[in-house]
């Protein structure tokens, strides 16, 4: 029997994802035994700073990739949104699993919806993307940093440190954590555009192994792969890192692709936003094409300035 080792982070959600892939592979391939190599990533260690202040990319992937390159794992299961557009030599992002609900969700113990928040309400998120979109629509809100694992964030909400927080819906759904929140509101993709890769799993493998290629081919969802590649092409062309407020989301529906992008300052000003709908057959280059259009319209200068002001109030205390 062949043995396949999955590298995974140790958070509850990462372990759910890894065991989900393990179960799928073992159900399909009776001659494969799957084991987990549980690794603490840098992003899991540094919980007192926004990720944008840690520096560099791949906060949740580097240690897993190092294990694969060292022969300690064959496959890494990632939340695709955490995977940089650059993949190290010797590894390959071979598959993307079928995407589930990409929405962000509003959570509160006091207010039924985002619209019901009073002026000056405190909303928790450390995502520059969410911060930008919230403040564009509600500049009266006070957005406050929110770090820690999912349970820590929910505890801070229940303790009253925030009037509301915004998280990805899919993680809460997978861990069955929505039932304990009095008020939840799923936010539409037009209201809150997700980040690259949200709600899909990236399957990264050691390059050149026929068995791993076969497993990856089984796990790959073609429409999700197309949509997320459009998003990754856009992010790669724009050169956006974790300290850039950028949202991008592609949805394949029948024979069309809808692609939404948004970038701007973290305070919700100087926003550039586009939404295009194109035939699926013509969609291959829309990520890089739309990036070029936005770059021609000044996106690079805008992002450079956005990076300078991101977390400027927190910098002296946090670095």
N, C-alpha and C positions, 0 to 999 in steps of 0.2 A: 504493500500500500504506500502511495506517495504521501509525503508529509509537506504541508504548506503552512508557512508561518506568516501571520498578519501582524504588522507593526501598528499599534494603536496608542493614542493618548489614553490617560487614565480617568478623564472626566466621565461622569455618568452618561452623557450623551455620546461621547466618542466610543465608549464601551458598548452602548446599545447598537451603534452603527456597525462596529466590528463583529459583534455576535450575530447581527442580522445578516451580514455577508457570509460569515462562517456557516450559518444554518442553510443559506441558499446554495452555497457551493457544495456542502456535504449532501444535500438533498439531490442535487443534480449529478454529482460525480461520486459514485459509491466507492471508488478506489482511491479517494483522497481524504486524508485526515487533516483537519485544520486546527492549528493551535495559535494562541495569541502571545505576542511579545509586548507587554504593557510598559510604556515609556512616558516619563514626565517631560513635557516640552517646556521650552523657555516661557511661552505664553501662559502656561499653567503655573509656573513658579512666581512670576512677577505679577502680583495682584494688587499692588498699591499705586500703580501708574497706568494711565491710558496707554494702550498699545502704541499709539502714534509717538509717544515719548520714549519708548524703549530703543528705537532706532533699528534700521535694517528691515528685511522682509522675511517671511516664512517663520513667524513666531511659533506656529503650531505644527510645522512640517519638518524643520531642519533635522531634529533629533531622529525622527522616523526615517528620513532619507539616509542619514548617516548609518543607521542600523542596517538598512538594506545594502548600502555600498560595502559595509563590513561583513556581509554574509550572515547577518543575524536575523534577517527577515526576507521574505520573497515578495510580499505585497504590503502596501500601506493603504489603509482606508482613511480618507480625509473628508471633512466637510469641504466641498469644492471651493467655497468662498474663501477658504484659508490658503488655497494653493496658489503661489505666485505663478505668473505667466512663464517664468524661466524654470525649466526642469533640468536638474544636474545631469551631466554626461554619465551614461551607464544606466539611467532610469528612464521611464516612459510613462506618461499619463495615458494609459491604454484604454480606459473605459470611463464613462460617466453613467451612473445608474439613472433609472427613470425618476424624473423630478416629481416631487410632491408639492404641497401648497407653499408658494413662495412668499406669502404675505407676512408683513409685520403685524403685531397685535398690540393694542392698547390694553393695559391692565391697571386696575385701580380698586381700592377698598372704599372709595368715597364717591366717585363720579362715574356715571354710566357710559360716557363717551368722551372723545377728545373735544367735541364741540361744547360739552357741558362744563369743561374746566373753567374755573373763574380766572379773571385777570390776575397775573402774577403767580399762578400755580406752579409748583415745582415738579418738573418731569425729569426722570432719570434715564440717561443714556450716555455712553461715552463714544458712541458712533458719530463721527463727523457727518456722515451721510444723513443719519436721522436728525441730527442737530440742525443741519442746513434746511431740511425739508419742513421740520416742525416750525422753525423760526420764520421761514418764508410765509407760512400760513398763519402763524400765531406769534408775532414778534413780542407780544406781551408776556409770554411764558418765560419762566426761569429754568434753563436747562442745566442740570447738575450731573457730574460724573457718576457712573455706576459701574464698578468692577466687581469681580468675584464670579464664582460659578453660578449656575442658574438658581440653585437653592438659596445661596447667599443673597442674590438680588431680590428674590421673592421675600426673603425674611426682612430685608431692609424696607421693602414696600409695606409689609404688614406691620412693621414697627412705626410707620408714619414718617419715615425719613423723606418720603416722596409722596406727592399727591397721586402720581401715576408714573408708570415706567413703560417703555416700549421694548419689546423683544421679538425675536423671530418666532412665528407661530409654530413651525414644524418641530422645533426642539421641545417645546412645552407639550405638544401633542404626543410625541413619541414617548416622553417620560410620564405622561398622564398627570400633568401638573395643573391643567387648566381648571379642574373641578373645584379647587380650593380658593379660586379668585372670585370675589363677589361680582365684579364688573369686568367684562372683556369685550373688546370690539376689534374685529379683524379689519385691517385697513386695506383699502383697494390699491391695486398696483398703480393707478393714476394718482392717488393721494400720497402714497409712500412707496417710491420706486425702490426695489430691493438692491442689494449689491450683486456683483458678478458671482454667479454660481450658487446662489442661495437655494436650499432645499434639494440639492443634488449631492451625491457622493462621488468623489473622484477616486478611481482605482489606479494607483501608481504601482508599477511593477519593475522588476529587474529586467533590463532589456535582453533580448536574444534567447529567451527560454520558451520553447514551443508549448509546454504545458501551461505556463502562466498566460501566454497569448490566448490559448483555448479557454481558460477560465475567464479572462477579461472579455472575450468575445461573447460569452454567455451572459455576463453581467451588463453589457453595454446596451443602452437605449438610444436608438439612432436619432430620434427627434430631439431628445434632451442634449445629446452630444452636439447636434447642429446649433441649437439655441445657445448653449453655454460657450461654444467656440466663438460665436459672434460676440458674446460679451467679453471673452478673454482677448479677442482680437482688438476690440475697442480699448480695453484697459492697457494692453501692450502698446498700442499706437500712441495713446495719450501719455503713457508713462506714469500712471497714477499709483502712488503708494498708499500706505495706511494713514498718512497724515494729509491726504487729499480728500475733500468732501466730493465724492463721485458716486453716482448711482447709475446702474445700467441693467436692463432686463429685456431679454428676448423671449417671446412666446410663440411657439409653433401651433397653429390652429388650422387643421385641414391643409389647404394649399397656400396658406399665407403665413408670414412672419410679422409680428408686431414688435418693434424695438423702441424702447423708451430709454432716454439718457438724460442726465441732469448733473451739472456741476456748478460750483459757486463758492462763496465764502461760508464759513461755518455759522455765521450769524444770520444766514438766510438772505443776504443781499448779493448783488452782482451775479445773479443766477443765469446760466445758459441752459436751455431745455429744448429737447427735440423728441418728436414721436413720429416714426415712419411705419407704414404698412406696405410690405412688398411681397410679390409672389415667392413661394418657397424655392422655386427653381432659380430665382435671381438673388438669393439671399446670401450667397457664400461670402461676398466681400462687404456686406453692409456695415459690419463692425468697424473695419479699417476705413471705409469710405466716409462714414459719419464722423469718425475721429478726425479725419483730414479736414472735413468741412468746419468742424468746431475749432480746430487748430488754426485754420485760415481766418477764423473770426475772433482770434485772440485768446483761445482757451489756455495756452501754455503760460502766458503772462498772468492770467487770472488764477491759475492753480499755484503758480509761484508765490503770488501775494497771499493766497488762501493758506498756504503752508506756513508762511511767516506769522500769521495771526492765530493759527490753530493752537488752542490751549495756552495762549500767551499769558493769561491770568494765573494759570497753574504752574508755569515753568519755574519760577523762582523757588517754590516750595517743593516741587517734585523732582528736580534734577540736582 
